[in-house]
Amino acid sequence: MVKTKQILGINVADVKPTEILALIKDFISQKSKFYIVTPNPELILMAQKNKSLKNALNQSNLSIPDGVGIKYASKFLFGKTLNIIPGRKLFSQLVEYAAQNKKRVLLLGGMDNEAELCANKLILIYPNIQISFINGPKLDNDGKSVTKVDIKLQKDAVDKINTFKPDFLFVAFGNPKQEIWINNNIQNLNIKAAMAVGGTFRYIAGLSKLPPKWMEGWGEWLWRLITEPKRIGRIFNAVVIFPITVICSRLNKTTS
Protein backbone atom coordinates (compact mmCIF):
# COMPACT_ATOMS: atom_id res chain seq x y z
CA MET A 1 0.00 0.00 0.00
CA VAL A 2 1.47 3.35 -1.08
CA LYS A 3 1.39 6.02 1.63
CA THR A 4 -0.21 9.25 0.41
CA LYS A 5 -1.07 12.75 1.55
CA GLN A 6 -3.83 14.92 0.16
CA ILE A 7 -3.05 18.40 -1.13
CA LEU A 8 -6.16 20.34 -2.16
CA GLY A 9 -8.02 17.03 -2.45
CA ILE A 10 -5.41 15.33 -4.65
CA ASN A 11 -3.52 12.23 -3.48
CA VAL A 12 0.26 12.45 -3.72
CA ALA A 13 2.64 9.64 -2.77
CA ASP A 14 4.77 9.96 0.33
CA VAL A 15 7.68 7.80 -0.78
CA LYS A 16 11.45 8.04 -1.03
CA PRO A 17 13.08 8.24 -4.50
CA THR A 18 14.91 4.99 -3.73
CA GLU A 19 11.58 3.22 -3.17
CA ILE A 20 9.91 4.18 -6.46
CA LEU A 21 11.49 1.62 -8.76
CA ALA A 22 10.89 -1.21 -6.27
CA LEU A 23 7.22 -0.19 -6.06
CA ILE A 24 6.87 -0.19 -9.83
CA LYS A 25 8.62 -3.56 -10.15
CA ASP A 26 6.12 -4.91 -7.64
CA PHE A 27 3.21 -3.49 -9.66
CA ILE A 28 4.68 -4.98 -12.86
CA SER A 29 4.86 -8.43 -11.25
CA GLN A 30 1.13 -8.35 -10.54
CA LYS A 31 -1.47 -9.23 -13.17
CA SER A 32 -3.50 -6.04 -12.98
CA LYS A 33 -2.46 -3.05 -15.11
CA PHE A 34 -1.65 0.25 -13.45
CA TYR A 35 -0.86 3.86 -14.24
CA ILE A 36 1.35 6.63 -12.90
CA VAL A 37 0.75 10.37 -12.79
CA THR A 38 3.10 13.15 -11.68
CA PRO A 39 0.97 16.03 -10.35
CA ASN A 40 2.60 19.44 -10.04
CA PRO A 41 1.08 22.63 -8.55
CA GLU A 42 -0.44 23.66 -11.88
CA LEU A 43 -2.11 20.28 -12.36
CA ILE A 44 -3.48 20.24 -8.80
CA LEU A 45 -4.97 23.69 -9.41
CA MET A 46 -6.57 22.46 -12.67
CA ALA A 47 -8.14 19.58 -10.78
CA GLN A 48 -10.03 22.00 -8.50
CA LYS A 49 -12.27 22.89 -11.45
CA ASN A 50 -12.01 19.70 -13.54
CA LYS A 51 -13.75 16.68 -12.01
CA SER A 52 -12.51 14.31 -14.73
CA LEU A 53 -8.92 15.33 -14.02
CA LYS A 54 -9.41 14.99 -10.27
CA ASN A 55 -10.78 11.48 -10.76
CA ALA A 56 -7.93 10.58 -13.12
CA LEU A 57 -5.31 11.73 -10.62
CA ASN A 58 -6.92 10.10 -7.60
CA GLN A 59 -7.67 6.83 -9.37
CA SER A 60 -4.04 6.39 -10.42
CA ASN A 61 -2.00 3.69 -8.72
CA LEU A 62 1.00 5.91 -8.16
CA SER A 63 0.85 9.72 -7.92
CA ILE A 64 4.40 11.03 -7.73
CA PRO A 65 4.73 14.70 -6.65
CA ASP A 66 6.57 16.80 -9.23
CA GLY A 67 7.27 20.43 -8.38
CA VAL A 68 8.90 22.24 -5.49
CA GLY A 69 5.57 23.93 -4.64
CA ILE A 70 4.16 20.58 -3.54
CA LYS A 71 7.17 20.02 -1.29
CA TYR A 72 6.56 23.25 0.59
CA ALA A 73 2.78 22.83 0.57
CA SER A 74 3.24 19.52 2.37
CA LYS A 75 5.56 21.15 4.92
CA PHE A 76 2.99 23.88 5.53
CA LEU A 77 0.00 21.53 5.78
CA PHE A 78 1.50 18.49 7.50
CA GLY A 79 4.83 19.60 8.94
CA LYS A 80 6.70 17.21 6.65
CA THR A 81 8.12 17.73 3.16
CA LEU A 82 7.40 15.28 0.37
CA ASN A 83 10.10 13.87 -1.87
CA ILE A 84 9.84 15.52 -5.27
CA ILE A 85 10.72 13.39 -8.28
CA PRO A 86 10.61 15.11 -11.70
CA GLY A 87 8.57 13.12 -14.20
CA ARG A 88 11.35 13.21 -16.80
CA LYS A 89 13.75 11.56 -14.32
CA LEU A 90 11.28 8.83 -13.46
CA PHE A 91 10.72 8.29 -17.19
CA SER A 92 14.48 7.83 -17.70
CA GLN A 93 14.69 5.36 -14.81
CA LEU A 94 11.82 3.30 -16.20
CA VAL A 95 13.24 3.30 -19.73
CA GLU A 96 16.60 2.11 -18.39
CA TYR A 97 14.84 -0.60 -16.38
CA ALA A 98 12.87 -1.63 -19.48
CA ALA A 99 16.00 -1.82 -21.64
CA GLN A 100 17.86 -3.92 -19.07
CA ASN A 101 14.96 -6.31 -18.50
CA LYS A 102 13.66 -6.73 -22.06
CA LYS A 103 10.45 -4.82 -21.39
CA ARG A 104 8.62 -3.24 -24.30
CA VAL A 105 8.22 0.54 -24.46
CA LEU A 106 5.78 2.59 -26.52
CA LEU A 107 5.76 6.40 -26.79
CA LEU A 108 2.40 8.00 -27.55
CA GLY A 109 1.73 11.64 -28.38
CA GLY A 110 3.94 14.69 -28.23
CA MET A 111 3.92 17.60 -30.64
CA ASP A 112 4.85 17.00 -34.28
CA ASN A 113 7.46 14.22 -34.39
CA GLU A 114 8.67 14.42 -30.78
CA ALA A 115 7.87 10.77 -30.06
CA GLU A 116 9.92 9.58 -33.02
CA LEU A 117 12.88 11.82 -32.17
CA CYS A 118 12.73 10.69 -28.55
CA ALA A 119 12.59 7.01 -29.58
CA ASN A 120 15.61 7.48 -31.86
CA LYS A 121 17.61 9.08 -29.03
CA LEU A 122 16.73 6.23 -26.69
CA ILE A 123 17.80 3.65 -29.28
CA LEU A 124 21.23 5.32 -29.40
CA ILE A 125 21.50 5.06 -25.61
CA TYR A 126 19.99 1.56 -25.35
CA PRO A 127 20.63 -0.23 -28.69
CA ASN A 128 18.71 -3.35 -27.62
CA ILE A 129 15.62 -1.57 -26.34
CA GLN A 130 12.28 -2.77 -27.70
CA ILE A 131 10.59 0.54 -28.47
CA SER A 132 7.99 1.99 -30.82
CA PHE A 133 6.09 5.28 -31.11
CA ILE A 134 2.73 6.69 -32.23
CA ASN A 135 1.89 10.35 -32.83
CA GLY A 136 -1.75 9.74 -31.92
CA PRO A 137 -4.80 12.01 -32.18
CA LYS A 138 -5.37 15.59 -31.09
CA LEU A 139 -7.52 15.71 -27.97
CA ASP A 140 -9.73 18.26 -26.25
CA ASN A 141 -9.48 18.96 -22.52
CA ASP A 142 -11.88 16.10 -21.84
CA GLY A 143 -9.34 13.70 -23.33
CA LYS A 144 -11.50 13.01 -26.38
CA SER A 145 -10.59 13.10 -30.06
CA VAL A 146 -11.30 16.45 -31.73
CA THR A 147 -12.29 15.54 -35.32
CA LYS A 148 -13.32 12.51 -37.39
CA VAL A 149 -9.70 12.20 -38.47
CA ASP A 150 -8.63 12.16 -34.83
CA ILE A 151 -11.23 9.53 -33.99
CA LYS A 152 -9.64 7.34 -36.69
CA LEU A 153 -6.17 8.12 -35.34
CA GLN A 154 -7.36 7.18 -31.86
CA LYS A 155 -8.62 3.81 -33.09
CA ASP A 156 -5.40 3.19 -35.01
CA ALA A 157 -3.36 4.10 -31.92
CA VAL A 158 -5.29 1.70 -29.70
CA ASP A 159 -4.93 -1.06 -32.33
CA LYS A 160 -1.17 -0.51 -32.53
CA ILE A 161 -0.82 -0.43 -28.76
CA ASN A 162 -2.71 -3.69 -28.43
CA THR A 163 -0.65 -5.31 -31.17
CA PHE A 164 2.69 -4.15 -29.76
CA LYS A 165 1.66 -5.02 -26.17
CA PRO A 166 4.00 -2.63 -24.37
CA ASP A 167 5.01 -3.14 -20.77
CA PHE A 168 5.31 0.64 -20.47
CA LEU A 169 3.11 3.08 -22.39
CA PHE A 170 4.29 6.68 -21.99
CA VAL A 171 1.62 9.23 -22.91
CA ALA A 172 2.42 12.85 -23.82
CA PHE A 173 -0.80 14.66 -24.75
CA GLY A 174 -0.22 17.50 -22.27
CA ASN A 175 -2.14 18.35 -19.11
CA PRO A 176 -4.93 17.56 -18.39
CA LYS A 177 -5.57 15.56 -21.56
CA GLN A 178 -3.06 12.79 -20.99
CA GLU A 179 -4.18 11.93 -17.45
CA ILE A 180 -7.85 11.85 -18.44
CA TRP A 181 -7.08 9.86 -21.61
CA ILE A 182 -5.21 7.19 -19.67
CA ASN A 183 -7.96 6.89 -17.07
CA ASN A 184 -10.65 6.66 -19.77
CA ASN A 185 -8.81 4.13 -21.97
CA ILE A 186 -6.57 1.95 -19.81
CA GLN A 187 -9.11 -0.86 -19.51
CA ASN A 188 -9.12 -1.24 -23.30
CA LEU A 189 -5.33 -1.31 -23.65
CA ASN A 190 -3.14 -4.42 -23.73
CA ILE A 191 -0.41 -2.97 -21.51
CA LYS A 192 1.08 -3.45 -18.08
CA ALA A 193 1.71 0.18 -17.14
CA ALA A 194 0.97 3.68 -18.41
CA MET A 195 2.52 6.96 -17.36
CA ALA A 196 1.61 10.56 -18.17
CA VAL A 197 4.85 12.32 -19.12
CA GLY A 198 3.98 15.84 -20.33
CA GLY A 199 6.91 17.47 -22.14
CA THR A 200 9.41 14.69 -21.41
CA PHE A 201 9.75 13.64 -25.05
CA ARG A 202 10.86 17.18 -25.91
CA TYR A 203 13.63 17.08 -23.32
CA ILE A 204 14.91 13.67 -24.38
CA ALA A 205 14.73 14.65 -28.06
CA GLY A 206 16.74 17.79 -27.33
CA LEU A 207 13.97 20.18 -28.41
CA SER A 208 13.75 21.82 -24.96
CA LYS A 209 16.74 22.65 -22.81
CA LEU A 210 17.11 21.07 -19.40
CA PRO A 211 17.78 23.40 -16.45
CA PRO A 212 21.36 23.52 -15.18
CA LYS A 213 22.05 21.22 -12.24
CA TRP A 214 22.16 24.09 -9.76
CA MET A 215 18.63 25.16 -10.73
CA GLU A 216 17.03 21.72 -10.52
CA GLY A 217 14.18 21.61 -8.04
CA TRP A 218 13.91 25.10 -6.55
CA GLY A 219 14.63 27.05 -9.75
CA GLU A 220 12.95 25.05 -12.50
CA TRP A 221 10.02 27.47 -12.69
CA LEU A 222 12.49 30.34 -13.25
CA TRP A 223 14.34 28.34 -15.91
CA ARG A 224 11.09 27.71 -17.75
CA LEU A 225 10.19 31.37 -17.57
CA ILE A 226 13.57 32.31 -19.06
CA THR A 227 13.54 29.68 -21.82
CA GLU A 228 9.78 29.63 -22.53
CA PRO A 229 8.37 33.09 -21.63
CA LYS A 230 5.02 32.17 -23.20
CA ARG A 231 4.44 29.94 -20.16
CA ILE A 232 4.23 32.96 -17.84
CA GLY A 233 0.52 32.39 -17.11
CA ARG A 234 1.10 28.77 -16.13
CA ILE A 235 4.13 29.69 -14.04
CA PHE A 236 2.14 32.42 -12.26
CA ASN A 237 -0.48 29.81 -11.33
CA ALA A 238 2.17 27.45 -9.95
CA VAL A 239 4.29 30.04 -8.11
CA VAL A 240 1.64 32.50 -6.88
CA ILE A 241 -1.92 31.13 -7.12
CA PHE A 242 -1.09 27.63 -5.84
CA PRO A 243 0.52 28.76 -2.54
CA ILE A 244 -2.29 31.24 -1.92
CA THR A 245 -4.86 28.49 -2.51
CA VAL A 246 -3.04 26.12 -0.14
CA ILE A 247 -2.89 28.81 2.59
CA CYS A 248 -6.59 29.60 2.14
CA SER A 249 -7.52 25.92 2.33
CA ARG A 250 -5.76 25.58 5.68
CA LEU A 251 -7.32 28.77 7.03
CA ASN A 252 -10.76 27.53 5.99
CA LYS A 253 -10.22 24.25 7.85
CA THR A 254 -8.98 26.12 10.91
CA THR A 255 -12.02 28.41 11.06
CA SER A 256 -14.66 25.81 10.13
Buried (B, 14 or more C-beta within 10 A) or exposed (E): EBEBBEBBEBBBBBBEEEEBBEBBEEBBEEEEBBBBBBBBBBBBBBBBEBEBBBBBBBBBBBBBBBBBBBBBBBEBBEEEBBBBBBBBBBBBBBBBBBBEEEBBBBBBBBBEBBBBBBBBBBEEEBEEBBBBBBBBBBBEBEBBBEEEEBEEBBEBBBEBBEEBEBBBBBBBBBBBBBBBBBBBBBEEBEBBBBBBBBBBBBBBBEBBEBBEEEBBEEBBBEBBBEEBEEBEEBBBBBBEEBBEBBEEBEEEEEEE
